[in-house]
Amino acid sequence: MVDTVLISVPETGSIAQLESCRETRDVSSGLVTTHGRLGTLRVTRKPDGETSIRGSLPRWYYGRNVQTMTAADVRAAAADLATILDFNPADGLVYRLDLAATLELPRPVAEYLPLFGPISRVDRIIHEKRGVVYPWSYRTVSVYDKGHEAKVPGHLLRFEVQYKQQVKRQLKLTSALTLADLAAASTMAMLAQRWQAWYDRIPKLRIPALTLSPSVKDLDVQLAQIGLAKVGLDHLLGLVDASALTPSTKTRMRTRLKERATGGGSSVSASRIDELDTAIEAAIRYAMGSPDSGA
C-alpha cells in the first residue's frame, strides 16, 4: 500500500551502484553534492554524507506502480534498499509517505468518480472525468483512473493519500517514522486503517432514481434529489457561499444540501457504492497478505 516516499539517512556506506551520477559544487564552500539514480529512485548525497532517497517504491521494486504494494513486498524492498546503499533501516527517516491501492472494479471508472462528494473546508477539484482531488497544505487525497494514466486495460481506480510533509504529526505518532517501521506488520496495519479512514471520510453522493409511490411527500423528495443531482451539488454550494445570507443560514443550507445529496431513497448509485466498499476491503486484505483477498 506504500507508494512514493522521501527517506533521509544520516549517512550511507555506498553509492557505487548509482546511475547517471552528476556532481554540483557549492561556490562559496567548494563542497560537492552527488546526485544520481538507483533505478527509478532519485538519490542525493550531501558533502556530510546525509543521503535522501525519493520516488515510488513499487515502481522501483515491481517496475511500475499500478500494482498495490503488499506489506511483504514493502519489507523486501526496504531490506534491498538498505543493503544496496549500505545503511541501517532504523536510521532512514520517512519525510514523505504516499499510501495507495488500485481497485479493480466491474464498471468504467468514470461511473464511480461522481460518487466522491465534497469534504467540509477543503476544495474538491474534478479533472475531466479522470479524477477527483482534495488538496490540503500538507497532504492530498486523490481518486483517479489508473488504467488511463498507466495506459493499461481494465477498470482500475486508484485511491491515494499523500502525506507530503509532517508525517509524524499527521499520523499522530509518538516518534519519527523510519524505513524499519514500514517493514513492521503492525505499522502497515495502522497505515491501512488510516488509508481506509480517508475513504470513509469522503461522502458518497447518491444518484437518485424516480420510483412512484402513493406518497406525494416521497415524490417531492425524489424530485428534489433528482433536481439537485442535475444542477450539481458543488454548483449549489458555491451559490450558497456567494450569497448575502448570514453565516448561520449558510451553514444550515450547506448541511441540508449535503444531506439531500447523500441521503437515502431509491438510487442508481447504491450498487456502485457497494462495489467501491467491497473493493476497498479487498485491497486491504491483499495488501496485508490475506489469502482470501481475491487479488
C-alpha positions as CSV (number, residue, x, y, z in Angstrom):
1,M,0.0,0.0,0.0
2,V,3.1,2.2,0.2
3,D,3.9,4.3,-2.9
4,T,6.0,7.4,-3.1
5,V,8.5,8.0,-0.2
6,L,11.1,10.5,0.8
7,I,13.7,9.0,3.1
8,S,16.6,10.7,4.7
9,V,19.6,8.8,6.0
10,P,22.4,10.4,8.1
11,E,25.0,8.5,6.1
12,T,25.1,5.7,3.5
13,G,28.0,3.4,3.2
14,S,28.0,3.2,-0.6
15,I,26.7,5.0,-3.6
16,A,28.7,2.8,-6.1
17,Q,25.5,1.5,-7.7
18,L,24.0,4.8,-8.6
19,E,23.4,5.6,-12.2
20,S,23.5,8.9,-14.1
21,C,25.6,10.5,-11.4
22,R,26.5,14.2,-11.5
23,E,28.1,16.5,-9.0
24,T,27.3,20.0,-8.0
25,R,29.8,22.2,-6.2
26,D,28.9,24.9,-3.7
27,V,30.5,28.1,-5.0
28,S,31.4,29.5,-1.5
29,S,32.4,26.3,0.3
30,G,33.6,24.2,-2.6
31,L,31.8,21.2,-1.1
32,V,30.4,18.7,-3.5
33,T,26.9,17.1,-3.6
34,T,26.3,13.9,-5.6
35,H,23.1,13.3,-7.5
36,G,22.2,10.0,-9.1
37,R,19.5,7.3,-9.7
38,L,19.0,3.9,-8.2
39,G,16.7,2.5,-10.9
40,T,13.7,4.8,-10.7
41,L,14.6,6.3,-7.3
42,R,16.4,9.7,-7.1
43,V,19.3,9.7,-4.7
44,T,21.1,12.8,-3.4
45,R,24.2,12.6,-1.1
46,K,25.3,15.8,0.6
47,P,29.0,16.5,1.5
48,D,28.5,15.4,5.1
49,G,27.1,12.0,3.9
50,E,23.5,12.7,4.5
51,T,21.5,11.0,1.8
52,S,17.9,11.5,0.6
53,I,16.0,8.8,-1.4
54,R,12.9,9.9,-3.3
55,G,10.5,8.0,-5.6
56,S,7.8,5.4,-5.9
57,L,8.8,2.3,-4.0
58,P,6.5,-0.1,-6.0
59,R,7.8,1.4,-9.3
60,W,11.3,0.7,-8.2
61,Y,10.5,-2.8,-6.9
62,Y,7.9,-4.0,-9.5
63,G,9.0,-1.9,-12.5
64,R,5.6,0.0,-12.4
65,N,3.3,1.4,-9.7
66,V,0.0,0.1,-11.0
67,Q,0.0,-2.9,-8.6
68,T,-0.8,-2.4,-5.0
69,M,2.3,-3.0,-2.9
70,T,1.9,-5.7,-0.3
71,A,3.2,-5.5,3.3
72,A,5.6,-8.4,2.5
73,D,7.0,-6.6,-0.6
74,V,7.4,-3.4,1.4
75,R,9.6,-5.3,3.8
76,A,11.6,-6.9,1.0
77,A,12.0,-3.6,-0.8
78,A,13.2,-1.9,2.4
79,A,15.7,-4.6,3.0
80,D,17.0,-4.4,-0.6
81,L,17.3,-0.7,-0.5
82,A,19.2,-0.7,2.8
83,T,21.6,-3.4,1.6
84,I,22.4,-1.7,-1.7
85,L,23.1,1.7,-0.2
86,D,24.6,0.1,3.0
87,F,22.6,1.8,5.8
88,N,20.5,0.7,8.8
89,P,16.8,0.9,8.0
90,A,16.2,2.2,11.5
91,D,18.2,5.3,10.5
92,G,16.1,6.1,7.5
93,L,13.6,8.8,8.5
94,V,10.5,9.0,6.3
95,Y,9.6,12.6,5.5
96,R,7.0,11.8,2.8
97,L,4.7,8.9,2.5
98,D,2.0,8.1,-0.1
99,L,-0.5,5.4,0.6
100,A,-2.3,4.0,-2.4
101,A,-4.1,1.0,-3.8
102,T,-5.5,0.2,-7.2
103,L,-9.1,-1.1,-7.1
104,E,-10.3,-3.4,-9.8
105,L,-14.0,-2.5,-10.5
106,P,-16.7,-4.1,-12.6
107,R,-17.6,-0.8,-14.4
108,P,-15.7,2.0,-16.1
109,V,-14.0,4.3,-13.5
110,A,-15.9,7.3,-14.9
111,E,-19.1,5.8,-13.4
112,Y,-17.6,5.9,-9.9
113,L,-15.8,9.3,-9.8
114,P,-19.0,11.4,-9.5
115,L,-19.9,9.5,-6.3
116,F,-17.0,11.1,-4.4
117,G,-18.6,14.2,-2.7
118,P,-17.3,17.3,-1.1
119,I,-15.5,17.4,2.3
120,S,-16.0,20.3,4.6
121,R,-13.5,23.1,4.4
122,V,-11.5,21.7,1.6
123,D,-11.6,22.2,-2.2
124,R,-12.8,19.3,-4.4
125,I,-11.1,19.6,-7.8
126,I,-12.6,17.5,-10.7
127,H,-10.4,16.6,-13.7
128,E,-12.5,15.9,-16.8
129,K,-14.0,12.6,-15.7
130,R,-10.5,11.3,-14.9
131,G,-10.1,12.1,-11.3
132,V,-11.1,13.9,-8.1
133,V,-8.5,15.7,-5.9
134,Y,-8.8,17.0,-2.3
135,P,-5.8,19.2,-1.6
136,W,-4.6,20.3,1.9
137,S,-1.4,22.1,2.8
138,Y,0.5,19.0,3.9
139,R,-1.5,16.2,2.3
140,T,-3.6,15.4,-0.8
141,V,-6.3,12.8,-1.3
142,S,-6.8,11.7,-4.9
143,V,-9.1,9.3,-6.7
144,Y,-8.4,8.8,-10.4
145,D,-8.4,6.4,-13.4
146,K,-5.2,4.5,-13.0
147,G,-5.8,2.5,-16.2
148,H,-6.0,5.7,-18.2
149,E,-2.9,7.1,-16.6
150,A,-0.8,4.0,-16.9
151,K,-2.3,3.0,-20.3
152,V,-3.3,-0.5,-19.2
153,P,-6.6,-2.3,-19.8
154,G,-9.2,-2.7,-17.1
155,H,-11.4,-0.6,-14.9
156,L,-8.7,0.4,-12.4
157,L,-9.5,3.1,-9.8
158,R,-6.6,4.5,-7.7
159,F,-7.3,5.8,-4.2
160,E,-4.3,7.6,-2.9
161,V,-3.4,9.6,0.3
162,Q,-0.2,11.6,0.0
163,Y,1.4,12.8,3.3
164,K,3.7,15.3,1.7
165,Q,5.1,16.8,5.0
166,Q,5.0,16.4,8.7
167,V,4.4,12.6,8.5
168,K,4.9,12.1,12.3
169,R,2.3,14.8,13.2
170,Q,-0.3,13.8,10.6
171,L,-0.2,10.1,11.6
172,K,-0.1,11.1,15.3
173,L,3.0,9.0,16.0
174,T,5.0,9.3,19.2
175,S,8.3,9.0,17.3
176,A,9.5,9.6,13.8
177,L,8.6,7.1,11.2
178,T,11.5,5.1,9.8
179,L,12.1,2.7,7.0
180,A,12.4,-0.1,9.6
181,D,8.9,0.8,10.9
182,L,7.5,0.5,7.4
183,A,8.8,-3.1,7.4
184,A,6.8,-3.9,10.5
185,A,3.4,-5.6,10.1
186,S,1.9,-3.6,12.9
187,T,2.8,-0.3,11.1
188,M,1.4,-1.5,7.8
189,A,-1.9,-2.4,9.6
190,M,-2.1,1.0,11.1
191,L,-1.4,2.7,7.8
192,A,-4.0,0.6,6.1
193,Q,-6.6,1.8,8.6
194,R,-5.6,5.4,8.1
195,W,-5.9,5.0,4.3
196,Q,-9.4,3.4,4.7
197,A,-10.4,6.2,7.2
198,W,-9.8,8.8,4.4
199,Y,-12.0,6.8,2.0
200,D,-14.7,6.6,4.7
201,R,-14.5,10.3,5.4
202,I,-15.4,11.3,1.8
203,P,-19.3,11.4,1.5
204,K,-20.5,9.2,-1.3
205,L,-23.2,11.0,-3.4
206,R,-26.3,9.2,-4.4
207,I,-27.7,9.5,-7.9
208,P,-31.4,9.4,-7.3
209,A,-33.9,7.3,-9.3
210,L,-37.6,8.0,-9.6
211,T,-39.8,5.4,-8.1
212,L,-43.5,6.2,-8.0
213,S,-45.3,5.6,-4.7
214,P,-48.7,6.5,-3.2
215,S,-46.9,9.2,-1.0
216,V,-46.8,12.7,-2.6
217,K,-44.2,13.6,0.0
218,D,-41.9,10.9,-1.2
219,L,-42.4,12.1,-4.7
220,D,-41.5,15.6,-3.7
221,V,-38.3,14.4,-2.0
222,Q,-37.3,12.3,-5.1
223,L,-37.9,15.2,-7.4
224,A,-35.8,17.5,-5.2
225,Q,-32.9,14.9,-5.2
226,I,-33.1,14.5,-9.0
227,G,-33.0,18.3,-9.4
228,L,-30.0,18.6,-7.0
229,A,-28.1,15.9,-8.9
230,K,-28.9,17.6,-12.2
231,V,-27.8,21.1,-11.2
232,G,-24.8,19.7,-9.2
233,L,-24.0,19.8,-5.5
234,D,-20.8,21.8,-6.0
235,H,-22.6,24.5,-8.0
236,L,-25.3,24.9,-5.4
237,L,-22.8,25.0,-2.6
238,G,-21.0,27.7,-4.5
239,L,-24.2,29.7,-4.9
240,V,-24.8,29.5,-1.1
241,D,-21.3,30.6,-0.3
242,A,-21.5,33.6,-2.7
243,S,-24.9,34.7,-1.3
244,A,-25.7,37.5,1.1
245,L,-27.1,35.1,3.6
246,T,-26.0,35.1,7.2
247,P,-23.2,32.7,8.2
248,S,-25.6,30.6,10.3
249,T,-28.1,30.3,7.4
250,K,-25.3,29.3,5.0
251,T,-24.3,26.6,7.4
252,R,-27.8,25.2,7.6
253,M,-28.3,25.3,3.9
254,R,-25.0,23.6,3.2
255,T,-25.9,20.9,5.7
256,R,-29.3,20.3,4.2
257,L,-27.9,20.2,0.6
258,K,-25.3,17.6,1.6
259,E,-28.0,15.6,3.4
260,R,-30.1,15.5,0.3
261,A,-27.2,14.6,-1.9
262,T,-26.0,11.7,0.3
263,G,-29.3,10.6,1.9
264,G,-31.4,7.5,1.4
265,G,-34.1,6.8,-1.1
266,S,-34.0,4.9,-4.4
267,S,-30.7,5.3,-6.0
268,V,-29.0,4.1,-9.2
269,S,-25.6,4.6,-7.4
270,A,-26.2,2.3,-4.4
271,S,-24.8,-0.7,-6.1
272,R,-21.7,1.3,-7.3
273,I,-21.1,2.5,-3.7
274,D,-21.3,-1.1,-2.5
275,E,-18.8,-2.1,-5.3
276,L,-16.4,0.6,-4.1
277,D,-16.7,-0.5,-0.4
278,T,-16.1,-4.1,-1.4
279,A,-13.0,-3.2,-3.5
280,I,-11.6,-1.1,-0.6
281,E,-11.9,-4.1,1.8
282,A,-10.4,-6.4,-0.8
283,A,-7.4,-4.0,-1.4
284,I,-6.6,-4.0,2.3
285,R,-6.8,-7.8,2.6
286,Y,-4.5,-8.1,-0.5
287,A,-2.0,-5.5,0.9
288,M,-1.8,-7.3,4.3
289,G,-1.4,-10.7,2.6
290,S,-4.7,-12.3,3.4
291,P,-5.2,-15.5,1.4
292,D,-8.9,-14.7,0.7
293,S,-8.2,-11.3,-0.9
294,G,-9.0,-12.5,-4.4
295,A,-6.4,-10.1,-5.8
